[in-house]
Amino acid sequence: MHNRYTKDWHDKEHSTSTAISKEECNCGSSDGNILYDDGHHWCYVCDTYTPPPLGFERNDNVLKFNAPEENDLDIDLDDSMLGPIKDRNIIKETVAHYKVRLDLDEHGVVTHHHYPYMSKDGDIIAYKTRTVKGKDFNINGPSRKSTLFGQSAFTTGGKYITLCEGEIDTMAVFQMNGSRHPTVGVKSSSEAYKNCKRSFDWLNSFDNVIICFDMDEPGQKAAKQVASLFPKKAKIVKLGLGDAGEYLEGHKEKDFIELWWSAEMYKPDDILGGEAAMWDIIITPRAEAAFLYPWDRLNDVTYGMRKGEFTIITAGSGTGKTQVLREISYHVLKNSESKVGLIYLEETAWETARGLLSIDLDKPTHLPDTHVTDTELREANGRTWGTDRVFTLGDSWRDNNVDYICDKIKYFAKGLDCELIILDHISFMVSDNNGDERKMLDEIGHKLKALSIELDIHLLTVAHSRRQSAKPLEEGGITSLSDLRGTAGLGQLANIVMGLERDGQHEDEEIRNTTLVRVLKNRFSGITGPTSYLKYNRDTGRLTETEKVTEEKEDA
């Protein structure tokens, strides 16, 4: 119950009391209602005296609560105190402002802190209890429905609001800033974004949002996430110590205040601008090709293969995709110092091993009627697999799990230093699954694209084509981006997409054994269209670049 008295009466009657904090009053004042250390309030705006709650007794520099609060929380606060947190140099006025309660042992040493969390209406709905020695904590009540720590102690709007990570840092920052600027806290770095989003309107009512989180990786990551909510208002304090509380503990308040005032305006890491910053990027030469294709005309259009890129080859069944991949891997092996990883998901290790030897020996050693000696095989093995620069999977190809394949790609890149990794083929990874093929292929495409950039490799893959109602690709049909099986997302993600076209049923043997490489997408140079014509030699098993088969030749 509020009783009206004169200011002179109050100054005389309570001349031995010490003011602890400024609070709101029912008269509308935001900070005229003063709390004193004997538990009473006096509002200097409306001259209203509010006596201490029943059970308050003055005890040096702490206030003891003898009477339990009326709440539904299963927590005993009967003997809790209101006083300073001496080991953190937090004074009793600051503790009182945030309504934090302390448990003391028989020697007067603080053992527990009880941090109140409020509803939007300012009612305490939860307490976070923290042990001083072990730094363990537990939460009593629905804290997930609460506002930010300390939010109820401040009015809406103003010039500055400071966000801290944790309750101790919140109180420390408020005190170091002279108890002038509102300061609130998130529960932890992992909950920071969610906490601030829930209190967005209240935080956004301030002109400047100063974020002062811990300097460890989780804290700085959370700081950027929260700052993104207030792109034109957020400033991030860069501390020299681990957290803000260390400045108060070490009596370095002046150092902290300088850092607080010099907080930098938030700018996302991935946003670039400014003459100097962009010039540094502009004068950096474009990365040259890490490897070249075996065929000149294809290189003229694609400028070769660069690391950090994702290339897709598509074609109809039986068009010779795997043979094209073998030629590429062998050419890179022989014409660079780079290492190559081969993931052929439809082959056994024997087929992969013999396939590379066949290219080296210019004879199809996998065929039973091809004569090859053990000496030839051994020497070819030394020139290819024996270089320790080309690797493949064993017969573990039977596992087509997406994560398994991605893990193998990472190992090839990081464990074996492979810069070119060939995957044949993407569609195999969804062949045994009953889910939505389109969504799964989109997911696979995103993962492979991300890996090519993250691992700084060139990832060359095969994607099967869908069935066509027009002329089949394996009979000479023209490829297009829409032929990629399952989803258009793969084509959008790839840097380069190439289609292989061959009429495998044509009566003319030369036409039947000639494959056209058509560039369908080319993010690097923008040049697309027919490029190389590759003729297959049955005797050598090799693909060599040739001229287009002319109409005259077809007529002949």
C-alpha positions as CSV (number, residue, x, y, z in Angstrom):
1,M,0.0,0.0,0.0
2,H,1.4,3.4,-1.0
3,N,1.2,6.2,1.6
4,R,2.0,9.9,0.8
5,Y,4.5,11.8,2.8
6,T,6.6,15.0,2.2
7,K,10.1,14.9,0.8
8,D,11.4,16.6,4.0
9,W,9.9,13.9,6.1
10,H,11.6,11.2,4.0
11,D,15.0,12.9,4.0
12,K,14.9,13.2,7.8
13,E,13.4,9.8,8.7
14,H,15.6,7.8,6.3
15,S,18.8,9.9,6.4
16,T,20.9,6.7,7.3
17,S,19.6,4.7,4.3
18,T,21.6,4.2,1.2
19,A,20.1,4.3,-2.3
20,I,20.6,1.1,-4.3
21,S,18.9,1.5,-7.6
22,K,16.4,3.5,-9.7
23,E,13.1,1.9,-10.7
24,E,9.8,2.7,-12.4
25,C,6.9,4.1,-10.4
26,N,3.1,3.8,-10.9
27,C,3.1,7.6,-11.4
28,G,4.7,7.0,-14.8
29,S,8.3,7.9,-13.9
30,S,10.9,5.6,-15.5
31,D,13.6,6.1,-12.8
32,G,12.3,8.3,-10.0
33,N,11.4,5.5,-7.7
34,I,14.5,4.8,-5.6
35,L,15.2,1.5,-3.7
36,Y,17.1,1.9,-0.5
37,D,19.2,-0.7,1.3
38,D,16.7,-1.1,4.1
39,G,14.1,-2.3,1.6
40,H,11.9,0.8,1.3
41,H,11.2,2.9,-1.9
42,W,10.8,6.6,-2.3
43,C,9.6,8.2,-5.5
44,Y,11.0,11.8,-5.9
45,V,8.5,12.5,-8.7
46,C,5.2,11.9,-6.8
47,D,6.5,11.9,-3.2
48,T,5.4,8.4,-2.6
49,Y,6.8,6.2,0.2
50,T,6.6,2.4,0.0
51,P,7.7,0.6,3.1
52,P,9.9,-2.5,3.0
53,P,8.2,-5.8,2.3
54,L,7.3,-7.8,5.4
55,G,10.3,-9.8,6.6
56,F,13.0,-7.4,5.3
57,E,15.8,-6.8,7.7
58,R,18.9,-4.7,7.2
59,N,22.2,-6.7,7.7
60,D,25.3,-4.7,6.9
61,N,25.5,-4.7,3.1
62,V,23.0,-7.5,2.4
63,L,19.2,-7.6,2.6
64,K,17.7,-10.8,3.9
65,F,14.3,-12.1,2.8
66,N,12.7,-14.0,5.6
67,A,9.3,-14.3,4.1
68,P,8.8,-16.6,1.1
69,E,7.6,-15.1,-2.2
70,E,4.3,-16.2,-3.5
71,N,5.1,-18.1,-6.6
72,D,4.7,-21.6,-8.0
73,L,8.4,-22.3,-8.4
74,D,9.9,-25.2,-6.5
75,I,12.8,-23.2,-5.1
76,D,13.6,-22.1,-1.5
77,L,14.6,-18.5,-1.3
78,D,13.8,-18.0,2.4
79,D,17.3,-17.4,3.4
80,S,18.6,-15.7,0.2
81,M,20.4,-12.4,0.5
82,L,20.7,-9.3,-1.6
83,G,24.3,-8.1,-1.6
84,P,27.5,-7.7,-3.6
85,I,29.3,-10.5,-5.5
86,K,32.7,-9.7,-4.2
87,D,34.8,-12.1,-6.2
88,R,33.5,-10.5,-9.4
89,N,33.6,-6.9,-8.0
90,I,29.9,-6.5,-8.6
91,I,28.5,-4.1,-6.0
92,K,25.2,-4.6,-4.1
93,E,23.5,-1.8,-6.1
94,T,24.0,-3.6,-9.3
95,V,22.9,-7.0,-7.9
96,A,19.7,-5.3,-6.5
97,H,19.0,-3.7,-9.8
98,Y,18.8,-7.1,-11.5
99,K,17.0,-8.6,-8.4
100,V,19.6,-11.4,-8.1
101,R,19.6,-13.3,-4.9
102,L,22.5,-15.0,-3.1
103,D,22.9,-18.0,-0.8
104,L,25.6,-17.6,1.8
105,D,27.2,-20.3,4.0
106,E,27.7,-20.0,7.8
107,H,30.9,-18.0,7.2
108,G,29.1,-15.5,5.0
109,V,30.6,-16.8,1.8
110,V,28.4,-16.8,-1.3
111,T,27.7,-20.3,-2.5
112,H,24.9,-19.8,-5.1
113,H,23.5,-17.1,-7.3
114,H,19.8,-17.0,-8.2
115,Y,19.1,-15.1,-11.4
116,P,15.5,-14.2,-12.0
117,Y,13.9,-14.4,-15.5
118,M,10.7,-12.5,-16.1
119,S,7.7,-12.7,-18.3
120,K,6.7,-9.8,-20.6
121,D,4.6,-8.4,-17.7
122,G,7.6,-8.3,-15.4
123,D,6.6,-11.3,-13.2
124,I,9.3,-13.7,-12.2
125,I,8.6,-17.0,-13.9
126,A,12.0,-18.8,-13.6
127,Y,15.2,-18.8,-11.7
128,K,18.6,-19.9,-13.0
129,T,20.6,-21.1,-10.0
130,R,24.4,-21.2,-10.4
131,T,26.9,-22.7,-8.0
132,V,29.9,-20.5,-7.4
133,K,32.6,-23.1,-7.0
134,G,31.6,-25.7,-9.7
135,K,29.9,-23.2,-11.9
136,D,27.1,-25.7,-12.4
137,F,23.6,-24.4,-12.9
138,N,20.0,-25.5,-13.1
139,I,16.9,-23.7,-14.2
140,N,13.6,-23.7,-12.2
141,G,10.6,-22.6,-14.2
142,P,9.7,-22.1,-17.8
143,S,12.7,-19.9,-18.8
144,R,12.0,-20.5,-22.5
145,K,9.0,-18.2,-22.2
146,S,11.0,-15.4,-20.5
147,T,12.4,-12.2,-21.7
148,L,16.1,-11.4,-21.7
149,F,17.9,-11.3,-18.4
150,G,17.4,-7.9,-16.9
151,Q,14.9,-6.7,-19.5
152,S,12.2,-5.8,-17.0
153,A,14.6,-3.5,-15.2
154,F,14.6,-1.1,-18.2
155,T,12.0,0.8,-20.1
156,T,11.4,0.5,-23.8
157,G,13.5,2.6,-26.2
158,G,16.6,4.7,-25.8
159,K,19.9,5.4,-27.4
160,Y,21.8,2.4,-26.4
161,I,21.1,-1.2,-25.4
162,T,23.9,-3.6,-24.7
163,L,23.6,-7.3,-25.1
164,C,25.8,-9.6,-23.1
165,E,26.4,-13.4,-22.9
166,G,25.4,-14.5,-19.4
167,E,24.2,-12.9,-16.3
168,I,27.5,-12.0,-14.6
169,D,28.8,-10.2,-17.8
170,T,25.5,-8.4,-18.0
171,M,25.8,-7.0,-14.5
172,A,29.5,-6.2,-15.0
173,V,28.9,-4.2,-18.2
174,F,26.0,-2.3,-16.7
175,Q,28.2,-1.3,-13.7
176,M,31.3,-0.5,-15.7
177,N,29.2,1.9,-17.8
178,G,28.2,3.8,-14.7
179,S,24.8,2.1,-14.5
180,R,23.6,4.6,-17.2
181,H,22.9,2.4,-20.2
182,P,20.4,-0.5,-20.3
183,T,22.2,-3.8,-20.4
184,V,20.5,-7.2,-20.8
185,G,21.8,-10.8,-21.3
186,V,21.1,-13.9,-23.3
187,K,21.2,-17.2,-21.6
188,S,24.0,-18.6,-23.7
189,S,25.7,-18.3,-27.1
190,S,23.8,-21.3,-28.4
191,E,20.4,-19.7,-27.5
192,A,21.4,-16.1,-28.3
193,Y,19.7,-15.8,-31.7
194,K,16.5,-17.4,-30.4
195,N,16.5,-15.2,-27.2
196,C,16.9,-12.0,-29.2
197,K,14.4,-12.9,-31.9
198,R,11.8,-13.4,-29.1
199,S,12.6,-9.9,-27.7
200,F,13.1,-8.4,-31.2
201,D,10.6,-5.5,-30.9
202,W,11.9,-4.4,-27.5
203,L,15.6,-4.5,-28.7
204,N,14.7,-2.8,-31.9
205,S,13.2,0.1,-30.0
206,F,16.7,1.3,-29.2
207,D,18.9,3.4,-31.6
208,N,22.0,1.3,-31.1
209,V,22.3,-2.4,-30.3
210,I,25.8,-3.0,-28.8
211,I,26.7,-6.7,-28.7
212,C,29.3,-7.7,-26.2
213,F,29.7,-11.5,-26.3
214,D,32.6,-13.8,-25.3
215,M,35.6,-13.8,-27.6
216,D,35.6,-17.6,-28.1
217,E,34.4,-19.1,-31.4
218,P,30.8,-19.8,-30.2
219,G,30.5,-16.3,-28.8
220,Q,31.6,-14.5,-31.9
221,K,29.5,-16.7,-34.1
222,A,26.5,-15.9,-32.0
223,A,27.3,-12.2,-32.0
224,K,27.2,-12.2,-35.8
225,Q,23.9,-14.1,-35.9
226,V,22.3,-11.7,-33.5
227,A,23.7,-8.7,-35.3
228,S,22.1,-9.9,-38.5
229,L,18.7,-9.2,-36.8
230,F,19.6,-5.5,-36.6
231,P,21.7,-4.7,-39.7
232,K,21.6,-0.9,-39.4
233,K,21.9,-0.7,-35.6
234,A,24.2,-3.5,-34.4
235,K,27.7,-2.9,-33.3
236,I,30.0,-5.6,-32.0
237,V,32.5,-5.0,-29.2
238,K,35.9,-6.7,-29.8
239,L,37.4,-7.5,-26.4
240,G,41.0,-8.0,-25.7
241,L,40.1,-10.4,-22.8
242,G,37.9,-13.5,-22.9
243,D,34.8,-11.9,-21.7
244,A,33.5,-8.6,-20.3
245,G,33.5,-9.7,-16.7
246,E,37.2,-10.1,-16.7
247,Y,37.6,-6.3,-17.1
248,L,35.7,-5.6,-13.9
249,E,37.5,-8.4,-12.0
250,G,40.8,-7.0,-13.1
251,H,39.8,-3.3,-12.3
252,K,40.2,-2.5,-16.0
253,E,36.9,-0.6,-16.3
254,K,38.5,2.2,-18.3
255,D,39.8,-0.2,-20.9
256,F,36.4,-1.7,-21.3
257,I,34.7,1.6,-21.7
258,E,37.0,2.5,-24.5
259,L,36.3,-0.8,-26.3
260,W,32.6,-0.3,-25.7
261,W,32.6,3.2,-27.3
262,S,34.7,2.0,-30.2
263,A,32.5,-1.0,-31.1
264,E,32.4,-1.5,-34.9
265,M,29.3,-1.4,-37.0
266,Y,28.2,-4.9,-38.0
267,K,29.1,-6.0,-41.5
268,P,28.6,-9.5,-42.7
269,D,31.7,-11.4,-43.6
270,D,30.4,-12.3,-47.0
271,I,29.5,-8.7,-48.0
272,L,32.2,-6.9,-50.0
273,G,32.5,-3.2,-51.0
274,G,34.8,-0.2,-51.1
275,E,37.4,0.7,-53.6
276,A,40.4,-0.7,-51.7
277,A,38.8,-4.0,-50.8
278,M,37.5,-4.6,-54.3
279,W,40.8,-3.6,-56.0
280,D,42.6,-6.3,-54.0
281,I,40.2,-8.8,-55.5
282,I,40.3,-7.3,-59.0
283,I,44.0,-7.4,-59.4
284,T,44.2,-11.0,-58.3
285,P,44.7,-13.1,-61.5
286,R,42.0,-15.5,-62.5
287,A,43.0,-19.1,-61.4
288,E,44.5,-21.0,-64.3
289,A,43.4,-24.5,-65.2
290,A,44.8,-27.1,-62.8
291,F,44.5,-29.7,-65.5
292,L,43.7,-29.9,-69.2
293,Y,41.4,-32.3,-71.1
294,P,43.1,-34.7,-73.6
295,W,41.3,-32.9,-76.5
296,D,42.3,-29.5,-77.8
297,R,38.9,-28.3,-79.0
298,L,37.3,-29.0,-75.6
299,N,40.1,-27.1,-73.9
300,D,39.5,-24.2,-76.3
301,V,35.9,-23.9,-75.1
302,T,36.3,-24.8,-71.4
303,Y,39.9,-23.5,-70.8
304,G,40.5,-26.7,-69.0
305,M,39.6,-27.8,-65.4
306,R,40.0,-25.5,-62.4
307,K,40.0,-26.4,-58.7
308,G,36.9,-25.5,-56.8
309,E,34.7,-26.4,-59.7
310,F,32.0,-29.0,-60.3
311,T,31.6,-30.5,-63.8
312,I,28.9,-32.9,-64.9
313,I,28.9,-35.2,-67.9
314,T,25.6,-36.7,-69.1
315,A,24.8,-39.1,-71.9
316,G,22.5,-42.0,-72.8
317,S,23.3,-45.6,-71.8
318,G,26.3,-47.2,-73.6
319,T,27.6,-43.9,-75.0
320,G,31.1,-44.4,-73.5
321,K,31.0,-42.1,-70.6
322,T,33.4,-44.3,-68.5
323,Q,35.9,-44.5,-71.4
324,V,35.9,-40.7,-71.6
325,L,36.6,-40.5,-67.9
326,R,39.5,-43.0,-68.2
327,E,41.1,-40.9,-70.9
328,I,40.8,-37.7,-68.8
329,S,42.3,-39.4,-65.6
330,Y,45.2,-40.9,-67.6
331,H,45.9,-37.6,-69.3
332,V,46.0,-35.7,-66.0
333,L,48.2,-38.5,-64.5
334,K,50.7,-38.2,-67.3
335,N,50.7,-34.4,-67.9
336,S,50.7,-33.0,-64.3
337,E,52.0,-33.7,-60.8
338,S,48.5,-33.9,-59.4
339,K,46.9,-36.9,-57.7
340,V,43.7,-38.4,-59.0
341,G,40.9,-40.2,-57.1
342,L,38.6,-42.5,-59.0
343,I,35.1,-43.5,-57.6
344,Y,33.5,-45.8,-60.2
345,L,30.3,-47.0,-58.5
346,E,29.3,-49.5,-61.1
347,E,32.7,-51.2,-61.4
348,T,34.8,-53.7,-59.5
349,A,38.3,-52.8,-58.5
350,W,39.5,-55.2,-61.2
351,E,37.6,-53.4,-63.9
352,T,39.0,-50.0,-62.7
353,A,42.5,-51.3,-62.5
354,R,42.5,-52.9,-65.9
355,G,40.8,-49.9,-67.5
356,L,43.6,-47.6,-66.7
357,L,46.2,-50.1,-67.8
358,S,44.4,-50.5,-71.1
359,I,44.8,-46.8,-71.8
360,D,48.5,-47.0,-71.0
361,L,49.1,-50.0,-73.2
362,D,46.9,-48.9,-76.1
363,K,45.0,-52.2,-76.0
364,P,41.7,-53.2,-74.3
365,T,43.2,-55.6,-71.8
366,H,39.8,-56.3,-70.2
367,L,38.7,-58.2,-73.3
368,P,39.4,-62.0,-73.4
369,D,40.7,-61.9,-77.0
370,T,43.3,-59.2,-76.3
371,H,46.8,-60.6,-76.1
372,V,48.8,-59.1,-73.2
373,T,51.7,-60.5,-71.3
374,D,52.3,-60.3,-67.5
375,T,55.4,-58.3,-68.2
376,E,53.3,-55.7,-70.1
377,L,50.7,-55.6,-67.3
378,R,53.4,-55.2,-64.6
379,E,55.2,-52.4,-66.5
380,A,51.9,-50.6,-67.2
381,N,51.0,-51.0,-63.5
382,G,54.2,-49.3,-62.5
383,R,53.6,-46.4,-64.9
384,T,50.0,-45.8,-63.5
385,W,49.0,-47.2,-60.1
386,G,52.7,-47.5,-59.2
387,T,53.1,-43.8,-59.3
388,D,51.2,-43.5,-56.0
389,R,49.3,-40.6,-57.6
390,V,46.0,-42.4,-58.6
391,F,43.7,-44.1,-56.1
392,T,40.3,-45.8,-56.3
393,L,37.8,-47.6,-54.1
394,G,37.8,-51.3,-53.5
395,D,34.7,-53.3,-54.0
396,S,33.1,-51.2,-51.2
397,W,31.3,-49.6,-54.2
398,R,28.3,-51.7,-53.1
399,D,27.6,-49.0,-50.4
400,N,25.9,-46.2,-52.3
401,N,25.0,-44.1,-49.2
402,V,25.4,-40.4,-49.9
403,D,27.3,-39.6,-46.7
404,Y,29.6,-42.6,-47.3
405,I,30.6,-41.4,-50.7
406,C,31.1,-37.8,-49.5
407,D,33.3,-39.1,-46.7
408,K,35.4,-41.0,-49.3
409,I,35.7,-37.8,-51.4
410,K,36.9,-35.9,-48.3
411,Y,39.5,-38.7,-47.7
412,F,40.7,-38.6,-51.2
413,A,41.2,-34.9,-51.0
414,K,42.5,-34.4,-47.5
415,G,44.0,-37.8,-46.7
416,L,45.6,-38.5,-50.2
417,D,45.9,-35.0,-51.6
418,C,43.9,-35.7,-54.7
419,E,43.1,-32.6,-56.7
420,L,40.9,-34.2,-59.3
421,I,38.2,-36.6,-58.2
422,I,36.0,-38.5,-60.7
423,L,32.7,-39.8,-59.6
424,D,30.8,-42.2,-61.8
425,H,27.9,-41.7,-61.2
426,I,25.6,-39.5,-59.2
427,S,22.4,-41.5,-60.0
428,F,23.8,-44.6,-58.4
429,M,23.5,-43.0,-55.0
430,V,19.7,-42.9,-55.2
431,S,19.1,-46.2,-57.0
432,D,18.3,-48.2,-53.8
433,N,16.2,-45.5,-52.1
434,N,12.5,-45.2,-52.0
435,G,12.4,-41.5,-51.3
436,D,11.8,-38.5,-53.7
437,E,14.5,-38.9,-56.3
438,R,14.3,-35.2,-57.3
439,K,14.8,-34.0,-53.8
440,M,17.6,-36.5,-53.2
441,L,19.5,-35.6,-56.3
442,D,19.1,-31.9,-55.4
443,E,20.6,-32.6,-52.0
444,I,23.5,-34.7,-53.5
445,G,24.2,-31.8,-56.0
446,H,24.4,-29.3,-53.2
447,K,26.7,-31.5,-51.2
448,L,29.0,-32.2,-54.1
449,K,29.2,-28.5,-55.1
450,A,30.0,-27.5,-51.6
451,L,32.7,-30.2,-51.4
452,S,34.4,-29.0,-54.6
453,I,34.7,-25.5,-53.0
454,E,35.5,-26.6,-49.5
455,L,38.2,-29.1,-50.5
456,D,39.5,-27.0,-53.4
457,I,39.3,-29.8,-55.9
458,H,37.9,-30.3,-59.4
459,L,35.0,-32.8,-59.0
460,L,34.1,-34.4,-62.4
461,T,30.9,-36.4,-62.2
462,V,28.5,-38.4,-64.4
463,A,24.8,-37.9,-64.2
464,H,22.5,-40.2,-66.1
465,S,20.0,-38.8,-68.5
466,R,16.2,-39.3,-68.3
467,R,14.3,-41.3,-70.8
468,Q,13.3,-39.3,-73.9
469,S,10.2,-39.4,-76.0
470,A,12.1,-38.1,-79.0
471,K,15.2,-39.7,-80.6
472,P,17.1,-41.6,-77.8
473,L,20.5,-40.2,-76.9
474,E,22.1,-43.6,-77.5
475,E,20.9,-43.4,-81.1
476,G,22.3,-40.0,-81.8
477,G,19.7,-37.7,-80.1
478,I,20.9,-34.2,-79.1
479,T,21.6,-33.7,-75.4
480,S,20.3,-30.7,-73.4
481,L,20.3,-29.6,-69.8
482,S,16.8,-30.9,-69.4
483,D,18.1,-34.4,-70.0
484,L,19.6,-34.6,-66.6
485,R,17.8,-37.3,-64.7
486,G,15.5,-36.3,-61.9
487,T,16.1,-32.6,-61.4
488,A,17.2,-29.4,-63.1
489,G,19.0,-28.5,-59.9
490,L,22.1,-30.4,-60.9
491,G,22.6,-28.4,-64.0
492,Q,22.1,-25.1,-62.1
493,L,24.8,-26.1,-59.5
494,A,27.4,-27.3,-61.9
495,N,30.1,-25.0,-63.3
496,I,30.2,-26.9,-66.6
497,V,27.8,-29.5,-68.1
498,M,28.8,-31.6,-71.1
499,G,26.7,-34.0,-73.1
500,L,28.0,-37.0,-75.0
501,E,26.2,-37.9,-78.2
502,R,26.8,-41.1,-80.3
503,D,24.6,-43.0,-82.6
504,G,25.5,-46.5,-81.4
505,Q,23.1,-48.2,-83.9
506,H,24.2,-46.4,-87.1
507,E,25.1,-48.7,-90.0
508,D,28.3,-46.8,-90.7
509,E,31.0,-48.0,-88.4
510,E,32.8,-44.7,-88.4
511,I,29.7,-42.8,-87.4
512,R,28.9,-45.6,-84.9
513,N,32.3,-45.1,-83.2
514,T,32.4,-41.3,-83.1
515,T,31.2,-39.4,-80.0
516,L,30.4,-35.7,-80.0
517,V,31.1,-33.7,-76.9
518,R,28.6,-30.9,-76.6
519,V,29.1,-28.2,-74.0
520,L,25.6,-27.5,-72.6
521,K,26.6,-25.0,-69.9
522,N,29.8,-23.1,-69.4
523,R,29.9,-20.7,-66.4
524,F,33.6,-19.9,-67.0
525,S,33.6,-18.6,-70.6
526,G,30.0,-18.8,-71.6
527,I,30.9,-20.7,-74.8
528,T,28.6,-23.7,-75.5
529,G,27.8,-25.9,-78.4
530,P,29.4,-28.9,-80.2
531,T,33.2,-29.1,-79.5
532,S,35.2,-32.2,-79.9
533,Y,34.5,-35.3,-82.0
534,L,36.1,-38.4,-80.4
535,K,36.7,-41.5,-82.5
536,Y,37.0,-44.8,-80.8
537,N,39.6,-47.3,-82.1
538,R,38.6,-50.9,-81.3
539,D,42.1,-52.2,-81.7
540,T,43.7,-49.7,-79.2
541,G,40.6,-49.0,-77.1
542,R,41.5,-45.3,-77.2
543,L,39.6,-42.1,-78.0
544,T,41.2,-39.6,-80.2
545,E,40.0,-36.2,-81.5
546,T,38.9,-36.3,-85.1
547,E,36.9,-34.2,-87.6
548,K,33.2,-34.3,-87.9
549,V,31.9,-37.1,-90.2
550,T,30.7,-35.1,-93.2
551,E,27.5,-35.6,-95.2
552,E,29.6,-36.8,-98.1
553,K,31.2,-39.5,-96.0
554,E,27.8,-40.6,-94.8
555,D,26.5,-40.8,-98.3
556,A,29.5,-42.7,-99.4
